[in-house]
Amino acid sequence: MSTGGIQDTQLTPRDVTIIMSVLIVLFPWGIMITRDTIAFYWILWSFVFTPTDFHFSIHLLQHVISLAVLFIRIFFSIQLRRLYRERGSIKRVLSIGVLVEYLVVFYSLISGSMVYSQPAWGYVIIGIPTPFLLLYVLYLLKRRPPPRYDDSWLFTSDRENLELISSPNPNHNGN
């Protein structure tokens, strides 16, 4: 067995879809903090902590924001599947992943702007993303890369390596 045994096996698009479907449900999408509460949100349920109590609630996709988060995460999963089918790009997958993870910030800004316009409102809503899904995708891309995948641009910080990657003829030394 080679030293990189886990990297030798290739994930199929079906495997990626199953993994992402499970992770979409398991990983929380954000934390909302107000003066009185701290709430951890998943797609189907949430945990809300108050100074005197703890609440667990099941959404069952009742809230519009849960549906929006579900749809954008499914879109992220579709883009990752396309990458493993050699029909997508890593830059597109990661840019959509960043949007997916920071949806909670956009949501808190939008809900906050509606709430802050009321003169009696006395506290701030802060949305904190939990980038577990994006971090897992980065881990997945590093450990089990898709076919014909070059991750050197993502994990390199050396200027010479970046110049070699971006040059049209990597064998040309500039002479």
C-alpha positions in Angstrom: 0.0 0.0 0.0 1.3 3.4 -0.9 1.9 6.2 1.6 -0.9 8.2 0.2 -3.4 5.3 0.2 -6.4 7.4 1.1 -5.6 9.8 -1.8 -5.4 6.9 -4.3 -9.2 6.2 -4.0 -11.4 8.5 -6.1 -14.7 9.8 -4.8 -17.6 9.5 -7.3 -20.1 12.3 -7.7 -22.7 10.2 -6.0 -20.4 9.8 -2.9 -19.9 13.5 -2.8 -23.7 14.1 -3.0 -24.4 11.7 -0.2 -21.6 13.2 2.0 -22.8 16.7 1.4 -26.4 15.8 2.0 -25.6 14.4 5.4 -23.3 17.3 6.3 -25.9 19.9 5.3 -28.3 18.5 7.9 -25.6 17.9 10.6 -23.6 21.1 10.5 -25.0 24.3 12.0 -25.3 27.2 9.6 -24.9 30.0 12.1 -25.1 31.6 15.5 -27.3 34.5 16.2 -26.6 36.6 19.3 -28.8 39.3 20.8 -28.7 40.9 24.2 -30.9 38.2 25.7 -30.2 35.1 23.7 -27.6 33.0 21.9 -29.1 30.7 19.3 -27.4 28.0 17.3 -29.2 27.2 14.0 -29.3 24.1 12.0 -31.5 23.5 8.9 -34.1 21.6 10.8 -33.7 22.6 14.4 -32.2 25.2 16.7 -30.9 25.5 20.3 -31.7 28.8 22.0 -29.9 29.8 25.2 -31.4 32.6 27.4 -30.0 33.7 30.8 -32.8 31.6 32.6 -33.6 28.9 30.1 -32.6 26.6 27.2 -34.9 25.9 24.3 -34.7 23.2 21.6 -37.1 23.7 18.7 -37.7 21.8 15.5 -38.2 24.0 12.5 -39.3 21.4 9.9 -38.5 24.0 7.3 -41.2 26.4 8.6 -39.0 29.5 8.5 -38.2 31.2 5.3 -34.6 31.6 6.2 -34.2 27.9 6.8 -35.6 27.2 3.3 -33.1 29.8 1.9 -30.2 28.3 3.7 -31.3 24.8 2.6 -31.5 25.8 -1.1 -28.2 27.6 -1.2 -26.5 24.7 0.6 -28.0 22.3 -1.9 -26.7 24.6 -4.7 -23.3 24.4 -3.1 -23.6 20.6 -3.1 -24.6 20.6 -6.7 -21.5 22.7 -7.6 -19.2 20.3 -5.7 -20.8 17.4 -7.6 -20.2 19.2 -10.9 -16.6 19.6 -9.8 -16.2 15.8 -9.3 -17.9 15.2 -12.7 -15.3 17.5 -14.2 -17.8 20.1 -15.2 -17.1 22.8 -12.6 -14.2 24.8 -11.3 -12.7 24.9 -7.8 -12.9 28.7 -7.7 -16.6 28.6 -8.4 -17.2 25.9 -5.7 -15.2 27.9 -3.1 -16.8 31.2 -3.9 -20.2 29.7 -3.5 -19.0 28.1 -0.3 -18.0 31.4 1.1 -21.5 32.8 0.2 -23.1 29.8 1.8 -21.2 30.2 5.1 -21.7 34.0 5.3 -25.5 33.9 4.6 -26.0 34.3 8.4 -24.2 37.6 8.3 -26.4 38.8 5.4 -29.5 37.6 7.3 -28.5 39.4 10.5 -27.9 42.6 8.5 -31.2 42.4 6.7 -33.2 41.5 9.8 -31.3 44.0 11.8 -32.0 46.8 9.4 -35.7 46.1 9.6 -35.6 45.9 13.4 -33.2 48.9 14.0 -35.6 51.2 12.1 -38.0 50.9 15.1 -37.2 53.5 17.7 -38.0 51.3 20.7 -35.5 48.6 19.7 -32.7 48.5 22.2 -30.2 45.9 21.2 -28.2 44.6 18.3 -28.5 41.3 16.3 -25.2 39.7 15.4 -24.9 36.8 13.0 -21.8 34.6 13.2 -21.1 32.1 10.5 -20.0 28.6 11.4 -17.9 27.6 8.4 -17.8 23.9 9.1 -19.2 22.9 5.7 -16.7 25.1 3.8 -13.8 23.7 6.0 -14.9 20.2 5.3 -15.0 20.8 1.6 -11.4 22.2 1.8 -10.4 19.1 3.7 -12.2 16.9 1.1 -10.5 18.6 -1.8 -7.1 18.1 -0.2 -7.6 14.5 0.9 -9.6 13.2 -2.1 -9.2 15.6 -5.0 -11.5 15.5 -8.0 -10.1 14.2 -11.3 -7.6 16.5 -13.0 -7.5 18.8 -10.0 -4.5 21.1 -9.3 -4.7 22.6 -5.8 -1.3 24.2 -5.9 -2.8 27.7 -6.4 -4.9 27.3 -3.2 -2.3 26.0 -0.8 0.8 27.9 -1.9 2.2 31.1 -0.6 5.5 31.2 -2.4 5.6 34.0 -5.0 7.8 31.9 -7.4 5.3 29.1 -7.3 2.5 31.4 -8.0 4.4 32.9 -11.0 5.0 29.4 -12.3 1.4 28.4 -12.0 0.1 31.5 -13.7 2.7 31.6 -16.5 1.4 30.2 -19.8 4.6 28.2 -20.4 5.9 26.7 -17.2 9.1 25.5 -18.9 10.0 29.0 -20.0 12.5 30.8 -17.7 12.0 34.3 -19.1 15.1 34.2 -21.3 
